[in-house]
Amino acid sequence: MYTSFTLFLRHLLGIIIRPYETMRSLSKGVNPLEIIYINILAVIYIGLASLLRKGLDSGSLLLTLHFGKLFSGIIFTFIFSWGIIYFVGKLFGGKASPSNIFYPWLYSLIPTLLWFLTASFFYFLLPPPRTDSLKGQLFSLVFIGISITCFYWKGMLYYLTLRFGHKLSLGKIILSTIIIVPLAILYSLFTYKLGLFRIPFI
């Protein structure tokens, strides 16, 4: 466990300061126990989101059901996006095995988790609707800045997943993205209709 945790921290730091080298390493496989630590981060987010949305007064049964719905939604969303990236990449000549995509894409959940945790934290500190006060505007500016950073980070990890996992060229990554993005939008609408996510957990 100690070794896997050390590797997790190394890879976590790596996708921040050395994403190119780290994602190339992840595409070759990792210690499977590292999955546990990313799951723990997901559970922390789901627990926080459940409490903020439903409140302690909702009762343990309702909180448990909401927790289970969100956790199932995250797992299914990850499997869906992993599968789409794998099969669409194969369509354009990708050479990856499922594991070559799985581990880089798993670590690409880190900016997603960071964004959702930040959104939940800001919701707790200053729930919407936020007024035109200085405090409200400051919160909005900071949140927009964090959102743009996470979006750029996520996009870079997505590109590196296809680049090192599938060994695709830039042109083929763009063609793959042209197919993947509409599928992601359709899936997002589907999860929105089900009441799982207002914003897709991708």
HELIX and SHEET records of a PDB file:
HELIX    1   1 TYR A    2  ILE A   17  1                                  16    
HELIX    2   2 PRO A   19  LEU A   26  1                                   8    
HELIX    3   3 GLU A   34  LYS A   54  1                                  21    
HELIX    4   4 LEU A   56  SER A   58  5                                   3    
HELIX    5   5 SER A   60  LEU A   91  1                                  32    
HELIX    6   6 PRO A   98  TYR A  107  1                                  10    
HELIX    7   7 LEU A  109  LEU A  125  1                                  17    
HELIX    8   8 LEU A  134  LEU A  160  1                                  27    
HELIX    9   9 THR A  161  GLY A  165  3                                   5    
HELIX   10  10 LEU A  170  LEU A  194  1                                  25    
END                                                                             
